[in-house]
């Protein structure tokens, strides 16, 4: 607590995080500065290729740690609840943090083990971006996310987003205007949101267009400038 009270400024990622920090830190010291991404790298898709990953033509995508708090068992259940004609392969891109075996077992028990694929850690930014660009939707079913940086990457790629309304995610997705939000733990709602990415291209297109506009304010140059402004403020310059 001493560090919080002696600091001249406290930087949080979202207004929602600021509400939590106000419980134990002086509110007048809080500055909201969201993370950013290098939008220039996402604005040049021509050089982004998936190399030898042999991606399916249409798939749902999760990006992040394959960990218990990411809601991946719920995602498998939601995929299993879909009509077989609406299902798409589910690709998981990221290192295993102890949950892969559980996900595989759940998929087998639900009869969809054959459409779950783990890509692991993908080397090369161009390959990484290509996987996100080609997805039907990026799905982030987490129990908690302070921000969810991968959401910005999907928004910059023009990839629709389905995510749980937890932590800072609603702030990033502008309350649902820039991506479909569902309650954490609601398998039916998640399944319906996945189905919508196939059945309702108008609604999906509207949110994706809003996301493409919104993400422009999260460019790394803007994040850097706001941090520099805080440094100058605390230094009295």
Secondary structure, 3 states (H helix, E strand, C coil): CHHHHHCCCEEECCHHHHHHHCCCCCHHHEEECCCCECHHHHCCHHHCCCCCCCCCCCEEEEECCECHHHCHHHHHHHHHHCCCCCCCEEEEECCECCCHHHHHHHHHHCCCHHHEEEEECCCCHHHHHHHHHCCCEEEECCCCCCCCHHHHHHHHHCCCEEEECCCCHHHHCHHHCCCEEECCCCHHHHHHHHHHHHHCHHHHHHHHHHHHHHHHHHEHHHHHHHHHHHHHHHHCC
